[in-house]
Amino acid sequence: MYFFLSSLSLVEICYSSTIAPKFLTDLLAKIKTISLKGCLTQIFFTHFFGIVEVILLVVMAYDRYVAICKPLHYMNIMSHLVCHMLVAGSWLGGLIHSIIQIIITIPLPFCGPNVIDHYFCDLQPLFKLACTDTFMEGVVVMANSGLISVISLFILVFSYAIILISLRNHSAEGRRKALSTCASHIIVVILYFGPAIFLYLRPSSSFTEDKLVSVFYTVITPMLNPIVYTLRNTEMKNSVRMFWNQKKN
C-alpha cells in the first residue's frame, strides 16, 4: 500500500506542477499568454499524469482487494516484481493516452482567434480555436478520456462491491479495520472521478461550471489527497496528537 501511495504522491506533485504554477502566474499578470507549443506541452503532461493517476487508483483498489479477500496469498500475488510492473504499466498507459491526444491535435489548423476560454490549456477549449470542424476530434477525446474514466470507475466500484460482500464473513473488528483502510481511497476516487466524468463524458460547452469543476480536480483535489490519506494513517494521527500535546504543554 505504501509503495503505491508513494507512486501516487509523485504523480500528484507532477500533475499539480503542470497547471498550478502557470495558473498562479496568470493571476498576477495583466496579459495572460502562452505559446502554441507551450499549450500543447501542457495538454500532453496534464493528460499524461491524469491518466497515470486514474490507473494507479485502480491498481490500489486491486491491492486492497487482494489484501482483504486473499490475505494469505497477498505476498505471492502482490510481489515486488508485480508491484513494479503495475506502476510501470500505469505510466505506460498514461504515455499512450497522451500521445493519442496530441496526435489528433497537432494537425489542426489555427488561423482565427487565439484566446482560450479557460484558465489552462485543454483539448476542448483549444478545438474551438481551430479553423475546421473538430467534431470527430471531440468524439475521439470523449471516447479516449471519458470512457477510460467510466471503465476505471466501473472496475473500482466492482472491486469494492466484492470487498464489501467478503467482509460479511469477517469479525466486527476485522470489518472496521478493512473499511478504515479503504475509506481514504474511496474518498479520493470520488473527488477525482466525479469532475473528470462530468467534463469529458459529454459534449463541449462554455459553462462557467466547467471552469469551476476544472479548478476542483486540477488544483484542489491534488491538494486534498495527501490530507485525506494522511488523516487515515494511524502512525500519522498519533504523531499529530503528540505534536499537538507538546504544543499545548
C-alpha positions as CSV (number, residue, x, y, z in Angstrom):
1,M,0.0,0.0,0.0
2,Y,2.8,2.4,0.9
3,F,4.6,1.7,-2.3
4,F,1.6,2.6,-4.4
5,L,1.0,5.7,-2.1
6,S,4.5,6.9,-2.8
7,S,3.9,6.5,-6.5
8,L,0.6,8.3,-6.3
9,S,2.3,11.2,-4.4
10,L,4.9,11.5,-7.1
11,V,2.2,11.7,-9.8
12,E,0.3,14.3,-7.7
13,I,3.4,16.5,-7.5
14,C,4.0,16.2,-11.2
15,Y,0.3,16.7,-12.1
16,S,0.0,19.8,-10.0
17,S,3.2,21.3,-11.5
18,T,1.8,21.2,-15.0
19,I,-1.1,23.6,-14.2
20,A,-0.8,25.4,-10.8
21,P,2.5,27.4,-11.4
22,K,1.2,28.8,-14.7
23,F,-2.2,29.4,-13.1
24,L,-0.7,31.4,-10.2
25,T,1.5,33.4,-12.6
26,D,-1.5,34.3,-14.8
27,L,-3.4,35.5,-11.7
28,L,-0.7,38.1,-11.2
29,A,-0.3,39.1,-14.9
30,K,-2.4,41.6,-16.7
31,I,-1.8,39.9,-20.1
32,K,-2.0,36.1,-19.9
33,T,-0.2,34.5,-22.8
34,I,1.1,31.0,-23.7
35,S,2.6,29.8,-27.0
36,L,1.0,27.0,-29.0
37,K,4.0,24.7,-28.2
38,G,3.6,25.6,-24.6
39,C,-0.1,24.9,-24.8
40,L,0.4,21.5,-26.4
41,T,3.0,20.6,-23.8
42,Q,0.7,21.5,-21.0
43,I,-2.1,19.4,-22.6
44,F,0.3,16.4,-23.0
45,F,1.5,16.4,-19.5
46,T,-1.9,17.1,-17.9
47,H,-3.4,14.1,-19.6
48,F,-0.3,12.0,-19.1
49,F,-0.2,12.4,-15.3
50,G,-4.0,12.5,-15.1
51,I,-4.4,9.0,-16.6
52,V,-1.4,7.7,-14.7
53,E,-3.3,8.7,-11.5
54,V,-6.5,7.0,-12.8
55,I,-4.7,3.7,-13.4
56,L,-2.9,3.9,-10.1
57,L,-6.2,4.3,-8.3
58,V,-7.5,1.2,-10.0
59,V,-4.2,-0.7,-9.1
60,M,-4.6,0.4,-5.5
61,A,-8.2,-0.9,-5.4
62,Y,-6.9,-4.3,-6.7
63,D,-4.2,-4.2,-4.0
64,R,-6.9,-3.6,-1.3
65,Y,-9.0,-6.4,-2.8
66,V,-6.1,-8.9,-2.6
67,A,-5.2,-7.8,0.9
68,I,-8.7,-8.1,2.3
69,C,-10.1,-11.0,0.3
70,K,-7.0,-13.1,-0.1
71,P,-4.7,-12.2,2.8
72,L,-2.8,-15.5,3.0
73,H,-1.9,-15.2,-0.7
74,Y,-1.1,-11.5,-0.6
75,M,2.7,-11.7,-0.6
76,N,2.7,-14.2,-3.5
77,I,0.2,-12.3,-5.6
78,M,1.5,-8.7,-4.9
79,S,5.2,-9.5,-5.1
80,H,7.8,-6.7,-5.6
81,L,8.0,-7.6,-9.3
82,V,4.2,-7.4,-9.7
83,C,4.0,-4.1,-7.9
84,H,6.8,-2.5,-10.0
85,M,5.2,-3.9,-13.2
86,L,1.8,-2.4,-12.2
87,V,3.3,1.0,-11.6
88,A,5.3,0.8,-14.8
89,G,2.1,-0.1,-16.7
90,S,0.3,2.9,-15.2
91,W,3.0,5.2,-16.6
92,L,2.9,3.4,-20.0
93,G,-0.8,3.7,-20.2
94,G,-0.7,7.5,-19.4
95,L,2.0,7.9,-22.1
96,I,0.0,6.1,-24.8
97,H,-3.1,8.1,-23.9
98,S,-1.3,11.5,-24.1
99,I,0.3,10.6,-27.4
100,I,-3.1,9.8,-28.9
101,Q,-4.4,13.2,-27.7
102,I,-1.5,15.1,-29.2
103,I,-1.6,13.2,-32.5
104,I,-5.2,14.4,-33.2
105,T,-4.4,17.9,-32.1
106,I,-1.2,18.8,-33.9
107,P,-2.6,18.6,-37.4
108,L,-5.4,21.1,-36.7
109,P,-5.1,24.5,-38.4
110,F,-5.2,27.5,-36.1
111,C,-5.7,30.7,-38.1
112,G,-8.5,32.6,-36.3
113,P,-9.0,33.8,-32.8
114,N,-6.2,32.9,-30.3
115,V,-8.0,33.4,-27.0
116,I,-8.6,30.3,-25.0
117,D,-11.8,30.4,-22.9
118,H,-10.2,28.6,-20.0
119,Y,-7.6,29.0,-17.2
120,F,-5.3,26.3,-18.7
121,C,-4.8,24.6,-22.0
122,D,-7.2,21.7,-22.6
123,L,-8.4,19.9,-25.7
124,Q,-12.0,21.1,-25.9
125,P,-11.2,24.9,-25.5
126,L,-8.3,24.5,-28.0
127,F,-10.6,22.8,-30.5
128,K,-12.8,25.9,-30.6
129,L,-9.9,27.9,-32.0
130,A,-9.3,25.6,-34.9
131,C,-10.3,26.8,-38.4
132,T,-12.0,23.5,-39.2
133,D,-14.7,21.2,-38.0
134,T,-13.5,19.3,-34.9
135,F,-16.5,17.1,-34.3
136,M,-14.6,13.9,-34.9
137,E,-11.7,15.1,-32.8
138,G,-14.2,15.8,-30.0
139,V,-15.6,12.3,-30.3
140,V,-12.2,10.8,-30.1
141,V,-11.4,12.8,-26.9
142,M,-14.8,11.8,-25.4
143,A,-14.1,8.2,-26.2
144,N,-10.5,8.3,-25.0
145,S,-10.7,10.3,-21.8
146,G,-14.4,9.8,-20.9
147,L,-14.5,6.0,-21.4
148,I,-11.2,5.5,-19.6
149,S,-12.7,7.3,-16.6
150,V,-16.0,5.3,-16.8
151,I,-14.3,1.9,-17.2
152,S,-11.9,2.6,-14.4
153,L,-14.7,3.8,-12.2
154,F,-16.7,0.6,-13.0
155,I,-13.7,-1.5,-12.1
156,L,-13.3,0.4,-8.8
157,V,-17.0,0.0,-7.9
158,F,-16.9,-3.7,-8.8
159,S,-13.8,-4.3,-6.7
160,Y,-15.2,-2.6,-3.7
161,A,-18.5,-4.4,-4.1
162,I,-16.6,-7.7,-3.8
163,I,-14.7,-6.4,-0.8
164,L,-17.9,-5.4,1.0
165,I,-19.5,-8.7,0.2
166,S,-16.5,-10.6,1.5
167,L,-16.5,-8.5,4.8
168,R,-19.7,-10.2,5.8
169,N,-17.7,-13.2,6.9
170,H,-15.2,-11.1,9.0
171,S,-15.5,-10.1,12.6
172,A,-16.7,-6.7,13.6
173,E,-13.1,-5.6,14.3
174,G,-11.9,-7.0,11.0
175,R,-14.6,-5.1,9.2
176,R,-13.7,-1.9,11.0
177,K,-10.1,-2.2,10.1
178,A,-10.8,-3.1,6.4
179,L,-13.3,-0.2,6.0
180,S,-10.8,2.2,7.6
181,T,-8.1,1.1,5.2
182,C,-10.4,1.6,2.2
183,A,-12.2,4.8,3.3
184,S,-9.4,7.2,2.2
185,H,-9.1,5.5,-1.2
186,I,-12.9,5.7,-1.8
187,I,-12.9,9.5,-0.9
188,V,-10.0,10.2,-3.3
189,V,-11.8,8.2,-6.0
190,I,-15.0,10.2,-5.6
191,L,-13.1,13.5,-5.6
192,Y,-11.2,12.7,-8.8
193,F,-13.6,10.7,-10.9
194,G,-16.7,12.8,-10.4
195,P,-15.3,16.0,-12.0
196,A,-13.4,14.1,-14.7
197,I,-16.5,12.2,-15.9
198,F,-18.6,15.4,-15.8
199,L,-16.1,17.2,-18.1
200,Y,-15.1,14.5,-20.5
201,L,-18.1,12.3,-21.0
202,R,-20.4,15.0,-22.6
203,P,-20.2,17.4,-25.5
204,S,-18.1,20.6,-25.1
205,S,-19.7,23.7,-23.6
206,S,-18.6,27.1,-22.3
207,F,-20.5,26.9,-19.0
208,T,-18.9,28.6,-16.1
209,E,-19.4,25.4,-14.1
210,D,-16.8,23.7,-16.4
211,K,-14.1,26.1,-15.2
212,L,-15.1,25.6,-11.6
213,V,-15.1,21.8,-11.9
214,S,-11.7,22.0,-13.7
215,V,-10.2,24.1,-10.8
216,F,-11.5,21.5,-8.4
217,Y,-9.9,18.4,-10.0
218,T,-6.7,20.1,-11.2
219,V,-5.8,22.2,-8.1
220,I,-8.0,21.4,-5.1
221,T,-8.2,17.6,-5.4
222,P,-4.4,17.1,-5.6
223,M,-4.0,19.3,-2.6
224,L,-6.7,17.4,-0.6
225,N,-5.4,13.9,-1.5
226,P,-2.3,14.0,0.8
227,I,-4.5,15.3,3.6
228,V,-7.1,12.5,3.1
229,Y,-4.5,9.8,3.1
230,T,-2.6,11.3,6.0
231,L,-5.5,11.6,8.3
232,R,-6.4,7.9,7.7
233,N,-2.9,6.8,8.7
234,T,-2.7,5.7,12.3
235,E,1.0,6.5,12.7
236,M,0.5,9.9,11.3
237,K,-2.5,10.6,13.5
238,N,-0.5,9.6,16.6
239,S,2.3,11.8,15.6
240,V,0.0,14.8,15.1
241,R,-1.6,14.1,18.6
242,M,1.9,14.0,20.2
243,F,2.9,17.2,18.4
244,W,-0.3,18.9,19.5
245,N,0.0,17.8,23.1
246,Q,3.6,19.1,23.2
247,K,2.5,22.5,21.8
248,K,-0.3,22.7,24.5
249,N,2.2,21.9,27.3
